[in-house]
């Protein structure tokens, strides 16, 4: 029997906010409320809909009531967790935001299915400005929850509405045009994802890849981002860093060994890229992971 977790609110706003800085995995569970999560630092594996998906900072997703999910956490990760009961926020709330929630948790768009692609769990990767804006709003909500000043419950509700709108706009920017793509073009992107995963340690020239498939490099980049929410280079870098996390668990490997294993032959560049994506340098990440063992 998969257990249900309790709602964490201590007020009547119908919203509860928690911040986690942890290396403790979260076993399979369900809840009766809506929940959205923003990853702000580190990485973990999210298990949902019989899929295990690596998460990095900027990833955000919603889990509807009664759905089973879990987190496998083996290295340091930070995340905001916002729980809420839509039907308790206001009488008008479901009419205005109910459809928005449905679009975020069960969008109609279908996309390629590969490790670095996030659509199978309906994960949205926010841009750096959007992620910072959402994190700042969540932090304000958390402070209101703690301090409980005048009209704090209304402030929490208003910020939740704004955050859901920002996430929805990001989803529309990333995926709204995918239904208009021709099937052969989608097939090229699917093949490219497979090619990236099979050649991760090699030099990958996307301009040459596009020309081989008889499409312009600019159109290829546009179509790729429409299908995945990321540019080809962002997609490649994400997958390389996610794979590097696995290699970092082996302390016998030097940083140069790890970076070379994922196709990055400049260890300094690898360190900068890792910090940019994960929020830690690879050495800090490895040290924190092993200090918790």
Secondary structure, DSSP 8 states (H G I E B T S, - for coil): ---B-----SSSSSEEEEEEEE---EEEEB-SSEEEEEEEEEEEEEEETTEEEEEETTEEEEE-TT--EEEE--S-EEEEEEEE-HHHH-TTHHHHHHHHHHHHHS-S------TT--GGGT-EE--HHHHHHHHHHHHHHHHHHHH--TTHHHHHHHHHHHHHHHHHHHHHHHHTTGGGS-HHHHHHHHHHHHHHHHTTTS---HHHHHHHTTS-HHHHHHHHHHHHSS-HHHHHHHHHHHHHHHHHT-TTS-HHHHHHHTT---HHHHHHHHHHHHSS-HHHHHHHHHHT-
